[in-house]
Amino acid sequence: MRQATIITLLVAAMMSVALFFLKYEVNGLESELGELNRGIVSDRESIHVLQAEWSHLNDIQRLKALAERHLNLSPMDPAQLRIAGEPIARKTGQLARPASAKRRAR
């Protein structure tokens, strides 16, 4: 009977120590979880701000005003267009020969 009591007390003591360490490990993990959740909230807020900024930067009216102010663009002249298979008109008014015509001339 004495041996069973001693073994029971030792098992109870070991379980108490294990429970003590487990409690502090769980508290550490809970604090880590809280930090991660705060980080997630912070990242979501940052994403929201970045999306708002992206919408502002890609505003059509804003981009049009910037393009007019900083780019020296003019409407395209129809002579600048190239239809498949037709040569592009040069500035001198001469027509460039297509590559297939150049090969035949050789």
C-alpha positions in Angstrom: 0.0 0.0 0.0 2.8 2.3 0.7 4.4 1.8 -2.7 1.1 2.6 -4.5 0.8 5.8 -2.5 4.3 6.9 -3.3 3.9 6.1 -7.0 0.5 8.0 -7.1 2.1 11.0 -5.4 5.0 11.0 -7.9 2.7 10.7 -10.9 0.6 13.6 -9.5 3.7 15.7 -8.9 5.0 15.0 -12.5 1.6 15.9 -13.9 1.5 19.1 -11.9 4.9 20.1 -13.2 3.9 19.2 -16.8 0.6 21.2 -16.5 2.6 24.2 -15.2 4.9 24.2 -18.2 2.0 23.6 -20.6 0.2 26.6 -19.1 3.1 28.9 -19.8 3.6 27.5 -23.3 0.0 28.1 -24.1 0.2 31.7 -22.7 3.3 32.3 -25.0 1.4 30.9 -28.0 -1.6 33.1 -27.3 0.6 36.2 -27.1 2.2 35.2 -30.4 -1.3 34.7 -31.9 -2.3 38.2 -30.7 0.8 39.7 -32.4 0.1 37.9 -35.6 -3.6 39.1 -35.6 -2.4 42.7 -35.0 0.0 42.3 -37.9 -2.8 41.0 -40.2 -5.0 43.9 -39.3 -2.1 46.3 -40.0 -1.4 44.7 -43.3 -5.1 44.8 -44.3 -5.2 48.5 -43.5 -2.0 49.1 -45.5 -3.5 47.2 -48.5 -6.7 49.3 -48.2 -4.5 52.5 -48.3 -2.5 51.2 -51.2 -5.6 50.3 -53.2 -7.0 53.8 -52.6 -3.7 55.3 -53.8 -3.6 53.0 -56.8 -7.2 54.1 -57.7 -6.1 57.8 -57.5 -3.0 57.3 -59.5 -4.9 55.4 -62.3 -7.7 58.0 -62.5 -8.4 58.5 -66.2 -8.8 62.3 -65.9 -5.6 62.7 -63.9 -3.6 60.5 -66.4 -5.1 62.5 -69.3 -4.0 65.8 -67.7 -0.5 64.5 -67.0 -0.2 63.2 -70.6 -1.2 66.5 -72.1 1.2 68.4 -69.8 4.3 66.2 -70.1 4.0 64.2 -73.3 4.4 65.9 -76.7 1.8 63.8 -78.5 -0.4 64.6 -81.4 -3.1 62.7 -83.3 -1.9 60.0 -85.6 -1.7 60.8 -89.3 -3.4 58.2 -91.5 -0.2 57.9 -93.5 1.5 56.4 -90.4 -0.8 53.4 -90.4 0.4 50.2 -92.0 -2.0 47.7 -93.3 -0.7 44.1 -93.4 1.4 43.5 -96.5 1.6 47.2 -97.6 4.8 49.2 -97.2 5.1 52.1 -94.8 5.4 55.6 -96.4 8.7 57.3 -95.7 9.1 60.9 -94.9 10.4 61.6 -98.4 7.2 60.3 -99.9 8.7 57.2 -101.4 7.3 53.9 -100.5 9.5 51.3 -98.9 9.7 48.0 -100.7 8.4 45.0 -98.9 11.0 42.4 -97.8 9.6 39.9 -100.3 10.1 42.4 -103.2 13.7 43.0 -102.0 14.4 39.3 -102.2 13.0 39.0 -105.7 15.1 41.9 -106.9 18.3 40.1 -106.0 
